[in-house]
Structures are given as C-alpha cells and as structure tokens.
Amino acid sequence: MKVAVVILNWNGKELLEKFLPSIVKFSTEATVYVADNASTDDSISFVSETFPTVKIIQNKVNGGYAKGYNDALKILSEDIFVLLNSDVEVTENWLHPVISEFENDKSVVAAQPKILDYKNKEYFEYAGAAGGFLDKYAYPFCRGRIFNTLEKDSGQYNDVSKIFWASGACLFVKADAFWQAGGLDEDYFAHQEEIDLCWRLQTKGGKILYVGTSKVYHVGGATLAALNPQKTFYNFRNSLLNLLKNVGGVKVFITIFVRMVLDALAAFQFLIQGKPKHFFAVVKAHFSLYLLVPKFLQKRKIYASHTEYFTTESIGFQYFIRKKKIFNKL
C-alpha cells in the first residue's frame, strides 16, 4: 500500500521547524506532504529549502481542517492517507503497525495510534488518547481520557481494539473509503469532523481501529488553544450536528433536546468559573446550530442510520455522579 502523510499548515513555521524532522526521519516508507492553507508567513519557503523531499500542496484559501484536507487530498493517488497535525512528534516505526492492520483486515477503513502528551510523555493526550467513543448525547471521550482526567500510560492500552472514532490529530484512512463516505464535512470547519467521518465510514460497514503498538506525541491546542472560546464553540455546535446528521429515527430529537439542556448547565458552569467568553461560546454554538438545521436535515436524509454509536448513556453521569473517571471502570 502506498501511504501519504499529509500535514495541514497555516502560519505554522515554528511547529514545522520543531516536528517535521521526526516525521521525515521516521516516515521513509511514505510520501510526506505539507498542505498549506494559504499561510501568510514564510513556512512554505522554509519547508522547501530545509526539507527538499517533502512535497508542497498549496491551497488557495484557509478553509479550516475539513476543507483544507479535502482540497489537498483530491490531488493524491496513495492508498492510505495519514492526516497528521503539525504539532505531532512521531516515533520510530510508527507507520508499520497501523498499515499492517489495513493490509491484514480489508474491513479496516480508519485507525489511529496511541496518542501521548508531548508535554508530559508518560500520560495520554486529550485529543484521541487510546481511541474515541461517544455517549448517547454525543459527548466524546476516550480510552485514557475522560473529560479532563488523563490516565498515565502503564501499558494498559497496548492492544489493537475496535473504537468508534479515531482522532483527527493522527488519522489513518483508506483513500477510497474516505471519498466514498463523502470526505470531511466542510460545514464543521474544525473539530469533531473526524467523528462525523468515522460515523459515516461505519455506516458503510467499515471498521475503525486503535493500534496501541504505534505511538506519537501530540502537543494539543497548538493551533487553537484549549482555553480558546472558539474551540468551545466548535466542539459544542459540531457534536450537536453529529446527532442531527447521523442518528436515525425521530427519538433523536428528544436526545438533542436533552443534550441542549445539558449544554445550558455547562454554559452556566462556565459563568460560575468566571469564564464568560466560554458561556457566550455555548450560546453562539446553539444559535449557529439553528441556522444550519435546514441544511443538516437534508444531509440527514442521506446519512442518518441506526448504527450503534454510544457505549454509555451519559458519560457525565458516570464521571460526575458515579465518580468513574477511568475508562476501564466504566
């Protein structure tokens, strides 16, 4: 299988300086691309001069994660795409264990490695950890990370396991499956579009894997800080869009209503914590959802299914009420 490692860049020269060396060094069996989202810094000239083996894809506009990757991947002919954040340090032999799973099981359409915290390498990283799951209300959580509780990596997830979603920080996906599922949904712009993609891939019968024999280190929040209200906006809005778009049956509208009530409680919690910008980000997320409802009702006609999507009714109840903060105790 031919493999393309594709790093989306927007004004990220410092990140490329720091992380591209490990990617080039340990990805000799793949072609490495930097897909530039109309940067205004000198990051692309830096890559061209310093890493002549890295190929440049120049996007005309900054369309965010979803459009940026869709535009870049259209011109590639490799069998496997690896969508890799620019703030990821890879390790020796990181590609082979994951690619082997694609080769050994043709039903595998997407996967992720173990994702550890670059700043605290003994612990899992927030965005993906050891593979992603959802609760009934589409709140995402991971093996190794529930809400802000990060587990220490003691080898407890050194397995190969079926998951519901693979992290967009380091997402392996079959090229033909990616396009057959419709690619990334550009209405999301950024955040949780990989969950939507994995949902659609499974609706078509594909399998998503976590491969714990491969590992990478992710900074997280390097392109949009974890404390940025814009990230809060996208996460709250896009998880609601996931429900509206992908869950079949009329009962989903009750689920969405309950989810919006839970969001309201979360918003007021932000106020209590002295984070008014995050409170308004949640409010803005809901109004943005209303504007997108007509468009997503049309998408719902195409994509909604009865695919089993949640592993627990409420991860919030498990975490805050039952005090189960470790995945293996759920």
N, C-alpha and C positions, 0 to 999 in steps of 0.2 A: 504493500500500500504506500502510495506517495502521500507525504504529510506536509502541510503548510502551517507554520507557526506565525500567527498574524497579531501584531501588537498595534493597538489603536493609540494614536498620539495626538494630543492637542497641547501645544506650547509646553512640551514636557522634556526639554533638553536635559535638565538635571536628573530626571528619572532615567532617561535613556543612558546617560553617562554612567549611572550607578548600576543599572540592572542589565543592560544589553550585553555586557561582556560575558556574564554567566550563561545567558541564553545562546549566544553564538558559540561559546565553548562546548556546551553540553547538548547541542541540537544538531550535530553533524549529519544525522540521518534525515533531516528535514530541510526544507527551504524556509528561511526566515524572512518575513516581510514586516516593514513598518508602514501602516496605513495612516496617513496624515490627514487629520480633519481640519484642513485649512488653517494651519498654525501661522502665527504672526512672528514667532521667534525664529532663531536660526537652528532649530533642532534637526531639520532635514538635511541642511548642508553639513551639520556635524556628523550625522549618520553616514552620509555619502563619502565624506572624507576619512572617517575613522574606521568604518566597517564596510569595506567595498563589497563583501559577499552578501550583505543584507540588501534586499530589493525594496524599492520605494513605490508605494501606491499613493497617488495624490488625489484625495477627494476634493471636490470643488467647494463644499460648504461644511460647516460643523453641524451635522445633523444628530449629534449625540451618539451614544453607544449603538443603538439599533440601526439607524440609517447609515452611520459610519461603517459598520461592519457589512451591512447589506451591499452598499456601494462597492466596498473593497473586494468582497468575496466573489462578486459577479465575474470578475476577470480571471479567477484562478481555476486551475484544472486538477488540483490534487484531490485525492480520495478522502482525506481526513483534514478538517480544519481544526486548528487549536487556537481558540480565541483567548489571548493572554493579556492581562492588564500590564501596563507599563511599569507598575511598581511591584513586580514579582521577581524574586530570585529563584531560579531553578537549580536543581541539583544533578549530579552525575547520574546518568541512566534514568532520567525522569520520564522519557518518552516511551521506552520499550515496554514496560509492564502494561501500560494503558493500551498501546497499539496492539499488543498481543491479545487482549480481550476482544477487540474488534475482529481480529483475524480468527480467533477460536470460536466465536459465537456470532453468527451473522445477524441475530436479532438485536444485538447491541447497537444503538444508534447515537448514544452520547455518554460521556463519562467525565469524571474529574479525579484528580489525585488527592492525597492528603494535603490540606492547606494549613500550614502553621504560621504563627505570628512572627514576622520578621524582627519585630522589636523585642520579642520575648519568646525565643525559639523553642522553649520546652512546652509551650501552650498552643492550642488550636487558635486559628484566626476567625474572626467574626463571620466573614463573608464566605461561607461554604464549609469550613471545618472538615468534618468527615462525611459530608453528604447531606443533602437537604430534604426536608419533609414539610408538610402543611398540617394545620388543624382544620376543623370544619369551617372556620371563619377566614381561612386563607392567610392566617398569620404564619410566617415561615420560621422554622427552627432547624437545627442541625444536630447530628451526632457530634458531640464535642462542644456544642454551643447552644444554650437555650437562653433567650433574651440576652442579658449582658454577662451571664455566667459562662466563663471559658474553662474547659477542662484541661488539665495537664496531660500531655501525651505520654502515656506509660506503655504504649503498645496495644491498648485496648481496642483500637480500630485499625489494626494492621491486616485487615481482611479485604476480600473483594465482596461487595454487597450491593444488592439492588436498592436504589434510592428513588425518590420522586423527582427531585431536581438537582442538577449539577450546577455548580457556581459559575457565574459569568466571569469571575476572576481568572479562571483557568478551565475553559470549557472545550472538551474534545467533542466533535460532532461529525458524523458522516456527511459528506457534501451532498450526496443525492437525497438523503433523508432531510437535510436542512432545507433544501429547496422544495421538496415535495410537501413539507409541512407549511411552506409559505414564508420561510425565513423569519427574521426578527420583526416584531410588530413595531413600526416606526411611530405609532401614536403614543407609545410608552416613553419615548425619548431616552430615558435611562432608568435603571433599577427595576428589577423583577421581570424584565422582559425575557430573561433566561428561564424563569419559572413557567411563563406562558409558553415558550418554545418547547420545553420539556413536556409540558402537558399535552400539547398537540402531537408531539412525537409519539407519546404513549397511546394516544387515541388511535393512531395509525398502527399500533401493535409493536412499537419499538420498546426496547429496554434501556434504562438509564442505570449506569453503574458508578459506584465509588471504588477506586483502586488504591488501597492503602499501602501497597508496595512501591508506590511512587510518591514523592513529596516535593512540595515547593513552599517558599516563604513569601507571604504577602504582607505588604505594609498596611494596606487598607486605609481608605479615606484620603489617599494622596491626591486624587483628582477632584474629590468633593468631600470635604472634611465630615467626619461622623457627626459633628456638632452643627453642621450647616442646616438651617431650616429648609433649604431647597431639597436636601436629601429626605427630610421628614415628609415633605410634600409628595415627592415621587413615590416613596415607599407606601404611604397611606393610600394615595389615589390608585396606584397601579395594582395593589393587592385586591382592591375592590373591583377593578377592571378584570382581573383574573377570574373572579367569581362570576361576574356578569357575562363574560365571554365564553367561559369553558364549562360551567356546570349545567347539565341538562335538567329539565323539569321545572315546574312552577314553584316548588318549595324553596328553590334557591333565593327567591325574592324575600322570603322570611329570613333566611340566613343573612342576606345582605342588610336587612333592616336591623337585625341583632348586632351585626358587625358594626354598623354605623353608630349604634348606641354605645358599644364598647369603645369606639373611636372617640366619642364625645367624652367619655370618662378619662381616656388617655389624654385628651386635649386639656381638660381641667387639671389633670395631674401636672402637666407642663406649667400651667399657671401657678400652682402651688409651689412648684420647684423654682419659680422665678424665671421661667423661660417663655415669655410672652410671644416671641417670634415663632416658636415651635407650636404654640397654641393656634396662632393665626395660620400657620402652615397646614395644620389639620383641617381648619375651616376652609381654607383655599382649596385643599385637596377634594373636599366634598362638593364644592361648587364647580370645580373642574370636571368632576365625575358627571354631574348633572348635564353639563354641556356636551359630554361625549356619549350620553346614553343612547340617543337615536342611532349614532354610527355603530356603537357596540351591540345594539340589538340586531342590526343587520349582520354583524360578524357572528353573533350568537347563532344565527340560522345555519351558518356554515360549520362552526367549530364546537358548539355545545355538545357534550356527550355525558354518558353515565359512567365514565371511567372513575374507578375508586381513587379518590385523591387525598383523603386525610387519614392520619394514623391515630389521632386522638380528637375527641370532641372539642376540647378547649385547652390549649397549651397554657393559657393564662391561669385557668383553674388549677391545673397540675402544678404550676410553678409557684403561684402566689398563695393558694389556699392549702394545697396538699404538700407544699414545700419540696416537690420533686424537681430538683434543679440539674440532675444529671440524666442524660438520655437513657442510659441502661436501667434507670429506676422508674421510667415511665410505665 
